[in-house]
Amino acid sequence: MGLIRKVVIALTILTALLGLILYSIWLWLGYEHIPNRVSNVESLKDASFDFIIVGAGTAGCVLANRLSADPNNSVLLIEAGDVFGPASIVPLLSTTIQQTRFDWAFRTTPQKYSSRGLINNQQFLPRGRGLGGSGQINYMLHFTGIKDDFDRWERLGAHDWNFERMKPYLDRLERGTDGVEEASEGHCQPELEDDEMFETTDEQPLLNMCSSQPSTTSTDMKHSIQPPSWHINPVDADENLLAKAFQDASSELGSSHDFRAARYNIRNGIRWSSYHGYLRPAFGRSNLQVLTNSVVQRVIFNNQNRAQAVIVQQTNAENFLTIRARQEVILSAGAFQTPQLLKLSGIGPAIELKRHGIPIVHDSPNVGQNYFDHLNMPLFVSINTTASVTVDKILNVLNLWNYLSEGTGIFSTTAVAGIGSPRLSKYGIILFGMGSVDEKALRHVSNLKQDAFRAHFPLYHNSSQEGFLFLNTCHQPKSRGAIYLRDRHADTHPFINPNYLKDKFDIECMSAAIRLAARTVETAPFRRMGAVIHWPKAKSCSNFGPFVEDFRTNKPSDRYLECILRESALTGHHPGGTTAIGLHSEAVVDNQLRVNGVSGLRVVDAGVFPAPVSGTPNSVVIAVAEKAADAILIAGR
Ligand SMILES: Cc1cc2nc3c(=O)[nH]c(=O)nc-3n(C[C@H](O)[C@H](O)[C@H](O)COP(=O)(O)OP(=O)(O)OC[C@H]3O[C@@H](n4cnc5c(N)ncnc54)[C@H](O)[C@@H]3O)c2cc1C
């Protein structure tokens, strides 16, 4: 190599490193500056607030903005964690936050029907801990549900949460602040009956449920400083070969297939969570205070069962402090910790509360029940075309430079290129364009045993391997699990049992997704890329395949698919349902999200979903929180 070339490369590397350092400092300064942060909980000793919001996650950040937009409301937002570090905003680095101090790092109880290829049959369940919550560690995929998701909610007893009522909130998010997206892009899908089979014909007429007119919410609240903002950034299929092949494959599979390039909540290459879109614009409002590094231990009630205050403990402090709420306490601690907090506060199944010696405020048998999650089955596909993210490309300083200088390139997304499903089906596939995987990193976040990992990723040692994963998923799984208290402490992780794959329907549904992935790989756009599926050769499934015939036809047996699903399907990170809305007094919350059996207490987070949405839930959590904020503000007038 010539001297001049060496000097140019050295200078490029130096400039990139310098840029990275300056960029990190700039971000760090911006992140740390929270004008209304309460640094010492003792200063709140005799304070009281109209609203106390517990948890500054996806939902909590929305509520903090919307409730404090009215200067007459005083609002306290309490978060167990701190401000996330700069790595959280670089999309490709999302998984590096897992199992750091910004992750609660829950894990399931050993699973009976699934997770056999995972150490101790346990799934790792990351949850964000800090301002932004799980929205600050998630993969930023944007989706606002389909019509049937919300109509199902209504059928399950969530009166007023059907598609028609949710649409104004969903449309507002779909439009985004940039106006990049059309209102009809995301959730305008045909109706789907619960008992419908997995697929339909190509000729099936589609109902257009979307209005072309921009809609407004029932109350358009005035925001005193900056209004919230939401950004949607689609993968450009003209630039991303995998996204292009995915879209083109869909036309070959038939018009009933809806395959799209992925859409992210990313702005100029930077994560755009509800922390960015909602909480930060509210910084500086004198009626909003933000208390970080503080864990709410429980809610306390007066003689009439009215929520009066919360008990808080700041990290490293010995004392507990009681902070009073004049109007409402709102629990937004997420689908695992909100039911835990309710139980610690005396609202839950009497028998469980008695076992832990917790005084019963209200016997509510469904707190912590109805827990659902999506599962993803990874299927590795190698290609002979340069199109994917590889370990070598991540380590290439020019890619880092592209990101730092223009916010583009492989660092600017999480490598998910496309998402698709047959219309009117309950399953789908996600194209995750990661060709080579780092064994240590992936096992570290998935808990896969070494042999199970290598059965799935036979080419794991090749750091320049091109390829992708199809993540095969069931959108409407029927298995349900539960959350139980381990002890009486808010800091102790509860028992989390999702009962993955308990219901046989989920096996059939996920198998249908895998077969769709196999058909997609056989389409011309993927054949041109040299796509080959590597059917996992898991030892425990060797009696069922994959056989030579399966390799040739890509049609493995039902028993083989069931075996690999029970072996190594991984959490989709979408827990919900544990404090579901319902019509009956035994439901945890009513249709205004008020906790049944007490007053002055609401739940607003993914736990209130009565059933899953048919894709990623984060933007729907935001829509739910927006609708809840309207209800709270109207009630307070
Ligand atoms: C790894 C990962 C990837 C994901 N990818 C996507 C994706 O691509 N697209 C998508 O749409 N969704 C995705 N999700 C799901 C999505 O992020 C969640 O559904 C959503 O963030 C849930 O919001 P929430 O408000 O219910 O809870 P959270 O955002 O989890 O907020 C709960 C907050 O409460 C705080 N808290 C808990 N207990 C207490 C307490 N006792 N005191 C004080 N504070 C407390 C927590 O620290 C946290 O900040 C992903 C999730 C994960 C973990």
The ligand as an SDF file (V2000), in Angstrom:
LIG
                    3D

 53 58  0  0  0  0  0  0  0  0999 V2000
  -35.8540   -4.9210   23.0040 C   0  0  0  0  0  0  0  0  0  0  0  0
  -37.2190   -4.3730   22.6450 C   0  0  0  0  0  0  0  0  0  0  0  0
  -37.5330   -4.1600   21.3050 C   0  0  0  0  0  0  0  0  0  0  0  0
  -38.7910   -3.6590   20.9610 C   0  0  0  0  0  0  0  0  0  0  0  0
  -39.0220   -3.3070   19.6590 N   0  0  0  0  0  0  0  0  0  0  0  0
  -40.1590   -2.6450   19.3500 C   0  0  0  0  0  0  0  0  0  0  0  0
  -40.3350   -2.0740   18.0600 C   0  0  0  0  0  0  0  0  0  0  0  0
  -39.4560   -2.1470   17.1800 O   0  0  0  0  0  0  0  0  0  0  0  0
  -41.4980   -1.4200   17.8070 N   0  0  0  0  0  0  0  0  0  0  0  0
  -42.4940   -1.3350   18.7380 C   0  0  0  0  0  0  0  0  0  0  0  0
  -43.5490   -0.7820   18.4100 O   0  0  0  0  0  0  0  0  0  0  0  0
  -42.3500   -1.8510   19.9690 N   0  0  0  0  0  0  0  0  0  0  0  0
  -41.1900   -2.4590   20.3060 C   0  0  0  0  0  0  0  0  0  0  0  0
  -40.9930   -2.8930   21.5890 N   0  0  0  0  0  0  0  0  0  0  0  0
  -42.1120   -2.7740   22.5580 C   0  0  0  0  0  0  0  0  0  0  0  0
  -42.3440   -1.3380   23.0470 C   0  0  0  0  0  0  0  0  0  0  0  0
  -41.1390   -0.6600   23.2700 O   0  0  0  0  0  0  0  0  0  0  0  0
  -43.1840   -1.4120   24.3350 C   0  0  0  0  0  0  0  0  0  0  0  0
  -44.4050   -2.0530   24.0270 O   0  0  0  0  0  0  0  0  0  0  0  0
  -43.4930   -0.0480   24.9340 C   0  0  0  0  0  0  0  0  0  0  0  0
  -42.3240    0.6750   25.1470 O   0  0  0  0  0  0  0  0  0  0  0  0
  -44.2440   -0.2500   26.2590 C   0  0  0  0  0  0  0  0  0  0  0  0
  -44.4830    1.0150   26.8300 O   0  0  0  0  0  0  0  0  0  0  0  0
  -45.0120    1.1530   28.3160 P   0  0  0  0  0  0  0  0  0  0  0  0
  -45.2490    2.5860   28.5360 O   0  0  0  0  0  0  0  0  0  0  0  0
  -46.1160    0.1870   28.5170 O   0  0  0  0  0  0  0  0  0  0  0  0
  -43.8100    0.6180   29.2550 O   0  0  0  0  0  0  0  0  0  0  0  0
  -42.2920    1.0620   29.3350 P   0  0  0  0  0  0  0  0  0  0  0  0
  -41.8930    1.8590   28.1500 O   0  0  0  0  0  0  0  0  0  0  0  0
  -41.5200   -0.1810   29.6190 O   0  0  0  0  0  0  0  0  0  0  0  0
  -42.2390    2.0440   30.5980 O   0  0  0  0  0  0  0  0  0  0  0  0
  -42.2980    1.6530   31.9330 C   0  0  0  0  0  0  0  0  0  0  0  0
  -41.4380    2.6370   32.7380 C   0  0  0  0  0  0  0  0  0  0  0  0
  -41.7720    2.5310   34.1160 O   0  0  0  0  0  0  0  0  0  0  0  0
  -40.5780    2.5700   34.8910 C   0  0  0  0  0  0  0  0  0  0  0  0
  -40.8890    1.8980   36.1610 N   0  0  0  0  0  0  0  0  0  0  0  0
  -41.2250    0.6120   36.3460 C   0  0  0  0  0  0  0  0  0  0  0  0
  -41.4880    0.3820   37.6420 N   0  0  0  0  0  0  0  0  0  0  0  0
  -41.3250    1.5490   38.2970 C   0  0  0  0  0  0  0  0  0  0  0  0
  -41.4570    1.9440   39.6580 C   0  0  0  0  0  0  0  0  0  0  0  0
  -41.8340    1.0720   40.6070 N   0  0  0  0  0  0  0  0  0  0  0  0
  -41.1840    3.2350   39.9770 N   0  0  0  0  0  0  0  0  0  0  0  0
  -40.8090    4.1320   39.0410 C   0  0  0  0  0  0  0  0  0  0  0  0
  -40.6780    3.8070   37.7230 N   0  0  0  0  0  0  0  0  0  0  0  0
  -40.9330    2.5320   37.3650 C   0  0  0  0  0  0  0  0  0  0  0  0
  -39.5820    1.8240   34.0070 C   0  0  0  0  0  0  0  0  0  0  0  0
  -38.2560    2.0900   34.3810 O   0  0  0  0  0  0  0  0  0  0  0  0
  -39.9400    2.3400   32.6270 C   0  0  0  0  0  0  0  0  0  0  0  0
  -39.2550    3.5310   32.3250 O   0  0  0  0  0  0  0  0  0  0  0  0
  -39.7590   -3.4140   21.9680 C   0  0  0  0  0  0  0  0  0  0  0  0
  -39.4360   -3.6230   23.3160 C   0  0  0  0  0  0  0  0  0  0  0  0
  -38.1710   -4.0790   23.6640 C   0  0  0  0  0  0  0  0  0  0  0  0
  -37.8350   -4.2730   25.1210 C   0  0  0  0  0  0  0  0  0  0  0  0
  1  2  1  0
  2  3  1  0
  2 52  2  0
  3  4  2  0
  4  5  1  0
  4 50  1  0
  5  6  2  0
  6  7  1  0
  6 13  1  0
  7  8  2  0
  7  9  1  0
  9 10  1  0
 10 11  2  0
 10 12  1  0
 12 13  2  0
 13 14  1  0
 14 15  1  0
 14 50  1  0
 15 16  1  0
 16 17  1  0
 16 18  1  0
 18 19  1  0
 18 20  1  0
 20 21  1  0
 20 22  1  0
 22 23  1  0
 23 24  1  0
 24 25  2  0
 24 26  1  0
 24 27  1  0
 27 28  1  0
 28 29  2  0
 28 30  1  0
 28 31  1  0
 31 32  1  0
 32 33  1  0
 33 34  1  0
 33 48  1  0
 34 35  1  0
 35 36  1  0
 35 46  1  0
 36 37  1  0
 36 45  1  0
 37 38  2  0
 38 39  1  0
 39 40  1  0
 39 45  2  0
 40 41  1  0
 40 42  2  0
 42 43  1  0
 43 44  2  0
 44 45  1  0
 46 47  1  0
 46 48  1  0
 48 49  1  0
 50 51  2  0
 51 52  1  0
 52 53  1  0
M  END
$$$$
